[in-house]
Amino acid sequence: MNRAFGNLLTGTAVLMAGLGLWLFAGGVDLPLVTPAEAGVVMMCAGGSEVLPGLYRIARAPAGSR
């Protein structure tokens, strides 16, 4: 697996985990941070990981895809 697909896989996994926290763990109260807020942060981090992967795929030569 090359670096671009690794970024896509990692970013998508983190984004989906964050989405799950944001949607389904909103009613849970923890002392330090709420899971919904952590989910939003994870979605941002996952999205910022997906974007370079998409860029690398778009910029790759046609023979290496």
N, C-alpha and C positions, 0 to 999 in steps of 0.2 A: 504494500500500500504506500503510495507516495504522500508527500506532505500535504497536498491540497485536500485529498480525500480524508486524511487524518484530521485536518482542521474541521472539515464538514461533519465528520462523525462525532467528534468531541463536542463541537458547538451545538449540534442538534440534540445530543444527549443532555447537555447542561440546560439548553433552552426548554426541552420537554420536562425535565425535572423541576425547573423553576415554574413552568406553567402549571404543573400539578400542585405544587405548593401554593401558588397564588389562588388557584381555583378551589382547592379542597381543604386547605388548612387555615382558612381565614378565622375560624372560631376558636382556635387554640391559642391560649395565652401563655407565653413564656416570660420569665423575668427580664431577659436582656433584649430580645428582639422578637417580633412576631413572625411566624413562618410566611405570611403573605408578603411582608416587606423583604424577607430573604429571597422569596420567589421572584420578586421584581428585579432584584439585584442579579440573581442567577440568569434571568432571561436576558438582561442587558449584557452580561458576560458571555452568554452563549451566542447571542447575536453578533457580538464583536469578534467572536471566534469563527463564525460562519462566513462573515464578509471577506476576510483574507483568503479563505479557501475558495470561495466563488471567484475572487479576483485571479487567483493562481490558475484555476481551471480555465478561465476565459483567456488568459495571457499565454497559456501553454501552446506550443506548436502542435499542429494537427496530428503529426506522427506519434507524439508521446501520449495521446489520450487513449 
